Amino acid sequence: MRFKVKLLGFEAGKKRIIVIDDEPAKVMGIHALDRVIVRKGDRDIVAIVNIARYLPHDTIAVYDEVAKALDLRDGDEVEILPTERPASIKYIRNRMNGVSLSYEEVYEIIKDIVEGRLSDIEIAALVTALHLQGMNIEEAYYFSKAMVETGKTIELDRYPILDKHSLGGVPGDKTTMLVVPIIASLGHTIPKTSSRAITSPAGTADRVEVLCPVDLSVDEIKEVVSKTNGCMVWGGALGLAPADDIIIRVEYPLSLDPFFIPSIMAKKKSVGATHVVLDIPTGRGTKVKTIGEAHLIARSFIEVGKRLGMKVNCAITLGEEPVGYTMGPALEAWEALNTLMGNWTPDLVDKATSVAGVLLEMVGVSNGKAVALEALRSGKAEKKFREIIEAQGGDPNVKPDDIPLGDKKILIRSEMKGPVLWINNSVLAEIAKLAGAPKDKGAGVRLYVKIGDRVKAGDPLFEIYSESEFKLDQALKVLEEEMPFGIGRIEEMMLIDRIPTKREHRRPFILER
């Protein structure tokens, strides 16, 4: 049947969706979530159908993804043809029944996800099945490979190409902002693509964006790397492993993350990485609670990397408190720049040079951490950082004081004396987010103490920054329910909590890639 087009002017989350009135749908034998071929001239795509009432019977409404794919305008005429359900639905059903997937089946699933042929319900079924039954090494490799092959890649005429990635879950981890200039200043190539925050106060792209643009094209990335050996850019607009972004959107509301290995490895492979260090933060409040669990995850990453032609090492790092003293895009950019300029934050320097040292030793450099420390101490890393900022369109002469921070502030002081025994990462992260981070770049939290520091009653613990009085008030309400610091002598802190409790304990799902 032929229909006139009505543009909705809405996006459908990278899904190709059309809307048909229920009467012509009945005539064609089409039901909600069925697939149809939408044809204009000699071009056609497969789209998912939604059913509506009271649409003109000769009209279909189309979302932006369909309009862009077929270059449609209001009033254009298209032909709608029924089509069979994708074979990938059968493969998903088989996986739900415990049948392992072949590469051909995985590729069809990923291709259909990228082309919008699978509904969120069908993707959710796959996510749930893999969460409950686990993803074996072969499938992790197959999904990684298929994600790469159904997206764009960055081809750099260089070898080796170094990269790093963190499993995430620890607020304030601005390590990348030191590792990239350290590695690049030593003559190695490190094209770092990063995510924006999903559930944390800042992702690497949010931090770097305070200092320079991060939404570069593939050609612009190549130019920056050619000039400086490195870059720090947002990967979301590059089309690298595009299935991953669609899968993440389904995973997040379900609080599930079975695709974390192929998600990370596909993106590393897409930028041509040959040597990768994976940071696995471990401990209370992180995704990975024990060193034993970290070792199991590390072995999986190393094996999948080997099959993809990458050498992978894993760094198991301490994740029981924020990295450095700041959380939030501008605050973290301020701290990273200060550190590069010689005003060192000890744990940030230790973590960054340790990770950089592992990367350097992977490509044959002896005493990697010492070499990385010297690049930082000598000013080479700062100089390279400023070169990268300039190449990406920022001000190479930027000073820490030039970075605008939220002007609404409140200082939280200790009511007790003694050593800091523990810090609740998730509570601090929630406070920073309620204050406005990462959308409000100047919002966040600045710590004044870390685990092991001793405080007296009245000493400052942390400061909340916001760009809005209302958001600052919202952040303060968290403290009515839970304090993010445990302070006192250990022999007086044996009772940690009481169940039932008056406090509402939050267990946020953290998904960062």
HUFENZI-V789295 format. One record per helix or strand of 3 or more residues. SS is the DSSP state (A for helix, B for strand). FROM is the first residue (numbers start at 0). LEN is the number of residues. Records with the same first field share a line. If there is no record, write none. Layout:
BEGIN
SS: FROM-LEN / FROM-LEN
END
This chain:
BEGIN
B: 1-6 / 16-5 / 34-6 / 42-10 / 58-4 / 76-6 / 160-6 / 188-6 / 229-5 / 274-8 / 310-8 / 407-6 / 417-6 / 443-4 / 459-7 / 484-3
A: 21-7 / 63-7 / 86-10 / 102-12 / 119-14 / 136-13 / 175-10 / 203-6 / 217-11 / 241-13 / 259-11 / 290-17 / 328-12 / 345-17 / 367-10 / 379-12 / 399-3 / 424-10 / 468-12 / 489-3
END
